[in-house]
Amino acid sequence: MECQWKPDEQGLQQILQLLKESQSPDTSTQRSVQQRLEQLNQYPDFNNYLIFVLTKLKSEDEPTRSLSGLILKNNVKAHYQNFPNGVSDFIKNECLQSIGDSSPLIRATVGILITTIASKGELQNWPELLPKLCLLLDSEDYNTCEVRMQELKICEDSAEILDSDMLDRPLNIMIPKFLQFFKHSSPKIRSHAIACVNQFIISRTQALMLHIDPFIENLFALATDEEPEVRKNVCRALVMLLEVRLDRLLPHMHNIIEYMLQRTQDHDENVALEACEFWLTLAEQSVCKEVLCGHLSQLTPVLVNGMKYSEIDIILLKGDIEEDEAIPDNEQDIRPRFHRSRTVAQQHEGDGIEEEEDEDDELDDDDTISDWNLRKCSAAALDVLANVFRNDLLLHILPLLKELLFHPEWVVKESGILVLGAIAEGCMQGMIPYLPELIPHLIHCLSDKKALVRSITCWTLSRYAHWVVSQPPDIYLKPLMTELLKRILDSNKRVQEAACSAFATLEEEACTELVPYLAFILDTLVFAFSKYQHKNLLILYDAIGTLADSVGHHLNKPEYIQMLMPPLIQKWNQLKDEDKDLFPLLECLSSVATALQSGFLPYCEPVYQRCVNLVQKTLAQAMLHQSQPDQYEAPDKDFMIVALDLLSGLAEGLGGTIEQLVARSNILTLMYQCMQDKMPEVRQSSFALLGDLTKACFQHVKPCIADFMPILGTNLNPELISVCNNATWAIGEISIQMGPEMRPYIAMVLHQLVEIINRPNTPKTLLENTAITIGRLGYVCPQEVAPMLQQFIRPWCTSLRNIRDNEEKDSAFRGICTMISVNPGGVVQDFIFFCDAVASWINPKDDLRDMFYKILHGFKNQVGEDNWRRFSDQFPMPLKERLTTFYGV
């Protein structure tokens, strides 16, 4: 239908006047234009005028017409859903007619407008658009062709709808059209055509799957195109197909690998980078070992070669400036820091605290360059391939390494040190024989005259920290630590940063091995306080916090406290409440408070007060924002999260001594609000604090339990793992304090807990905390929990067999034993699992050992000697021996 709208001459002149004024450089004119545009938006047909100027008013100059289109685009973005039907139809119609305008600027503006309308989910209400585009795709006219390709950016935003029946699957026609364009004479169009089809790979679009073979054939035909953009898009397509349609690539895999080897060495770095992604993706496929093993000898040198800094990198990194410690940081370079909220975890046999996923040692040596480049991609690929091939990869790497590590050119030597770090995780076993001579060589490289060599050496050494710590300390640990501490005080900021991060990793590995050197370490870290610029200060906090986590109560000596606390408190007093540098400082203090325990008392009150204030301020700001969003900005809730976590650290470190501070503050009221916050991380931290306050001063928590328990019950949702984990842990701590008074609340939580412990793929930490809490509930209210024994006993036993003997495990096992005495039938079918869990105890307390003894012998007597023998013959040998030795069964 043809819309009969005509502009009013006077209105048109007014709008043209506005468009002219808006091009004036004067800011006050700009501002009045803005206001008038806002007023004009009240009139429904204002947008008709704008499209009319863009598409019909050929008498005006093009920049003015284009501007009119761009103002319309902004209106579409902001208010499209409020356009009257007549207006939106008129605009869509005009767009379709002007798609092929002879002016590139007008074409481009119309293209942007169409894409914006389509992105508003309008495709299903615009059935004419795609057929029109398909028709134009057939056009011989180069103009329309090129603009079509840009336009089919729509493909990106609307891949789902385009493939649905709602539009009669237009892609069935469009994809073959695109494939024809792979052969077009213009490189720009060839490149766009591949890019458009690439949009449909990841979503496994049905129409593309039907044409998958011609698509792959056409890709191969363009493999050596002279246009880098085309080669880049071919590589990108192959990388995506590897994830989505590996089956179709497998028959050609040998050739594809050969091709990708060439492309990874392409003289155009963008092509090389896109090709290098192929190895990263291939490493995740199960066929990787099989298809790649024959090519390792070719691939290894290519990746290693890609790990050298390019000349551009060195310029960007100011690699020639060796001393920059006195130059203040550029604030834009400081990345936002994300606070990792507190998660309560169990300790396991033979380790400290288990980290869920430790991502800290990712290669992060040159964050000022555009983040992802060939060097990083090659290093990441080598890292994942080392994890796939393990020592098979070493055969190809070792000969190269010898040459690189002792090379006279620093750039080559530096890349060798990076290679050594990249393979550390995957090839550790095979590297061990070489480490006794390599580690001293690397420690020597820490004093290289090139800063970039010193900084990468810090990182690589941190990747071997685990091995260093396993050797007698005087041989490697002491010299490594001495040299790293010197690097922490390096005159180059990049080296300071790398050394601080590496030292934090070393601290995590060495733990109490560091205790003899504490004075020496603290001396250096405290001296760095006065030396560091802004960005590295933030990393220094982390190194100090990690030190406190690693050595724990050994830090609680007056002379250490005297060194460490004054500079920290001085920073604490300098920082304003709205300064984000509080995050890392609060995290650091939280670790220090937990380690110092009573030693932190003198600093406790001001720190506690400020945390409570931060929480209160944030909540107040959030309420203002909710009631008047125009007036008040939303607060940054990270302040509140970090404050809650530091309060947890204080409660954990100071225990009962925090009681008076809690009594004099409204923290419980604030916590009640935080526990109901929309943001999961706020709830997660408030549940951790609830658990810690329950342990430290339950008398203040108890009056609120009736309010808290229902909230805890609704947060047992395993989709939010950390929230669920901390809520579960808090319920367990509360039940120990409540005793039999826990009875009214069992029904609120028990079903969810049993469901979680039986869920497949539940993370280990959550399983363990769930098991402990179920055990504790059974300990205080056996009559209520024991009837469900059979539903959880098996996963309960398997999840607790690996954790260390501790208080939590103790109370949980007492609970299980009590429940078994109430409902012995509930354990019969899974008794072997119970035996195994009992055997996991190294030193149970005497009365708990008696409980185990009674249950084991009771079961044995119940079934009789012969049956018991048959039953216990299924036990693995170590289990049999332990039960015989400790319990005589």
Secondary structure as GFF3:
##gff-version 3
##sequence-region A 1 889
A	DSSP	alpha_helix	9	21	.	.	.	ID=ss1
A	DSSP	alpha_helix	27	40	.	.	.	ID=ss2
A	DSSP	alpha_helix	46	55	.	.	.	ID=ss3
A	DSSP	alpha_helix	62	79	.	.	.	ID=ss4
A	DSSP	three_ten_helix	80	82	.	.	.	ID=ss5
A	DSSP	alpha_helix	85	98	.	.	.	ID=ss6
A	DSSP	alpha_helix	104	117	.	.	.	ID=ss7
A	DSSP	pi_helix	118	122	.	.	.	ID=ss8
A	DSSP	three_ten_helix	123	125	.	.	.	ID=ss9
A	DSSP	alpha_helix	129	137	.	.	.	ID=ss10
A	DSSP	alpha_helix	142	151	.	.	.	ID=ss11
A	DSSP	alpha_helix	154	162	.	.	.	ID=ss12
A	DSSP	three_ten_helix	165	167	.	.	.	ID=ss13
A	DSSP	alpha_helix	171	181	.	.	.	ID=ss14
A	DSSP	alpha_helix	187	198	.	.	.	ID=ss15
A	DSSP	alpha_helix	206	210	.	.	.	ID=ss16
A	DSSP	alpha_helix	212	221	.	.	.	ID=ss17
A	DSSP	alpha_helix	228	244	.	.	.	ID=ss18
A	DSSP	alpha_helix	246	249	.	.	.	ID=ss19
A	DSSP	three_ten_helix	250	252	.	.	.	ID=ss20
A	DSSP	alpha_helix	253	263	.	.	.	ID=ss21
A	DSSP	alpha_helix	269	283	.	.	.	ID=ss22
A	DSSP	alpha_helix	288	292	.	.	.	ID=ss23
A	DSSP	three_ten_helix	293	295	.	.	.	ID=ss24
A	DSSP	alpha_helix	296	306	.	.	.	ID=ss25
A	DSSP	alpha_helix	311	316	.	.	.	ID=ss26
A	DSSP	three_ten_helix	331	333	.	.	.	ID=ss27
A	DSSP	alpha_helix	374	389	.	.	.	ID=ss28
A	DSSP	alpha_helix	391	405	.	.	.	ID=ss29
A	DSSP	alpha_helix	410	422	.	.	.	ID=ss30
A	DSSP	alpha_helix	428	431	.	.	.	ID=ss31
A	DSSP	three_ten_helix	432	434	.	.	.	ID=ss32
A	DSSP	alpha_helix	435	445	.	.	.	ID=ss33
A	DSSP	alpha_helix	451	463	.	.	.	ID=ss34
A	DSSP	alpha_helix	465	470	.	.	.	ID=ss35
A	DSSP	alpha_helix	477	488	.	.	.	ID=ss36
A	DSSP	alpha_helix	493	510	.	.	.	ID=ss37
A	DSSP	three_ten_helix	511	517	.	.	.	ID=ss38
A	DSSP	alpha_helix	518	531	.	.	.	ID=ss39
A	DSSP	alpha_helix	534	551	.	.	.	ID=ss40
A	DSSP	three_ten_helix	552	555	.	.	.	ID=ss41
A	DSSP	alpha_helix	558	574	.	.	.	ID=ss42
A	DSSP	alpha_helix	582	596	.	.	.	ID=ss43
A	DSSP	three_ten_helix	597	600	.	.	.	ID=ss44
A	DSSP	alpha_helix	601	627	.	.	.	ID=ss45
A	DSSP	alpha_helix	638	654	.	.	.	ID=ss46
A	DSSP	three_ten_helix	655	658	.	.	.	ID=ss47
A	DSSP	alpha_helix	659	663	.	.	.	ID=ss48
A	DSSP	alpha_helix	667	674	.	.	.	ID=ss49
A	DSSP	alpha_helix	680	696	.	.	.	ID=ss50
A	DSSP	alpha_helix	698	701	.	.	.	ID=ss51
A	DSSP	three_ten_helix	702	704	.	.	.	ID=ss52
A	DSSP	alpha_helix	705	714	.	.	.	ID=ss53
A	DSSP	alpha_helix	721	738	.	.	.	ID=ss54
A	DSSP	three_ten_helix	739	745	.	.	.	ID=ss55
A	DSSP	alpha_helix	746	757	.	.	.	ID=ss56
A	DSSP	alpha_helix	764	780	.	.	.	ID=ss57
A	DSSP	alpha_helix	782	785	.	.	.	ID=ss58
A	DSSP	three_ten_helix	786	788	.	.	.	ID=ss59
A	DSSP	alpha_helix	789	800	.	.	.	ID=ss60
A	DSSP	alpha_helix	807	822	.	.	.	ID=ss61
A	DSSP	three_ten_helix	824	830	.	.	.	ID=ss62
A	DSSP	alpha_helix	831	839	.	.	.	ID=ss63
A	DSSP	alpha_helix	846	863	.	.	.	ID=ss64
A	DSSP	alpha_helix	865	872	.	.	.	ID=ss65
A	DSSP	alpha_helix	877	887	.	.	.	ID=ss66
###
